[in-house]
Amino acid sequence: MTLPKFILGDNTEYPNAIFVIHTEFPRFIINLEDDEVEWFEDFDAEDQQELEKETENAIKLATEFYDSEVAKYEN
C-alpha cells in the first residue's frame, strides 16, 4: 500500500487537538494544538544533527499541509 506523506487525524478524547501524521522518515505525529511531537523512530547521538534539520523542515511541511487542507474545506 502506498501512503500519502501526511495524514490528518483527530480524536474525540482530544477535542482541541489536530494531529498531522508524517508517514516518511523520520516518522512522527505532531499535535498542532501545542506542537508536541511523538516519534515512531529511535535515534542515536550521531543522528541528532540530521534529525534537527529534518525535523524543522518536516514540521514546517506538516503545518503547510494542514493549512492547505483547511483552505480546501473553507472554499
C-alpha positions as CSV (number, residue, x, y, z in Angstrom):
1,M,0.0,0.0,0.0
2,T,1.2,3.5,-0.8
3,L,0.6,6.0,1.9
4,P,0.4,9.8,1.5
5,K,3.3,11.7,3.1
6,F,0.9,13.4,5.5
7,I,-2.4,12.3,7.1
8,L,-4.8,14.4,9.2
9,G,-6.1,12.9,12.4
10,D,-8.4,13.8,15.2
11,N,-9.7,12.1,18.3
12,T,-12.7,12.8,20.5
13,E,-10.6,12.4,23.6
14,Y,-8.6,15.4,22.5
15,P,-11.3,17.8,21.1
16,N,-9.0,20.8,20.5
17,A,-6.1,18.8,19.1
18,I,-5.4,18.4,15.4
19,F,-2.9,15.7,14.5
20,V,-0.8,15.5,11.4
21,I,0.9,12.1,10.8
22,H,4.1,12.1,8.8
23,T,4.5,8.7,7.2
24,E,8.0,9.0,5.8
25,F,11.3,9.1,7.6
26,P,11.5,10.5,10.2
27,R,8.0,9.2,11.0
28,F,6.1,11.2,13.6
29,I,2.8,12.7,14.8
30,I,2.6,16.4,15.6
31,N,-0.3,17.8,17.6
32,L,-0.8,21.3,16.1
33,E,-2.6,22.5,19.2
34,D,0.7,22.5,21.2
35,D,3.4,21.4,18.6
36,E,4.1,18.3,20.7
37,V,5.8,15.7,18.5
38,E,5.7,11.9,19.1
39,W,8.4,10.0,17.2
40,F,8.0,6.5,15.6
41,E,11.8,6.2,15.1
42,D,14.6,5.5,17.5
43,F,17.6,7.9,17.1
44,D,21.2,7.7,18.3
45,A,23.5,10.5,19.1
46,E,25.1,10.6,15.6
47,D,21.6,11.0,14.0
48,Q,21.0,14.1,16.2
49,Q,22.3,16.8,13.8
50,E,20.5,15.4,10.8
51,L,17.3,14.9,12.8
52,E,17.2,18.5,13.9
53,K,17.5,19.7,10.3
54,E,14.9,17.2,9.0
55,T,12.6,17.8,11.9
56,E,12.4,21.6,11.3
57,N,11.6,21.0,7.7
58,A,9.1,18.2,8.3
59,I,7.2,20.2,10.9
60,K,7.1,23.2,8.5
61,L,5.7,20.9,5.7
62,A,3.2,19.3,8.1
63,T,1.9,22.7,9.1
64,E,1.7,23.8,5.4
65,F,-0.2,20.6,4.6
66,Y,-2.7,21.3,7.3
67,D,-3.2,24.9,6.2
68,S,-3.7,23.7,2.6
69,E,-6.3,21.0,3.6
70,V,-8.2,23.5,5.7
71,A,-8.3,26.0,2.9
72,K,-9.9,23.4,0.6
73,Y,-12.8,23.0,3.1
74,E,-13.2,26.7,3.5
75,N,-13.8,27.3,-0.2
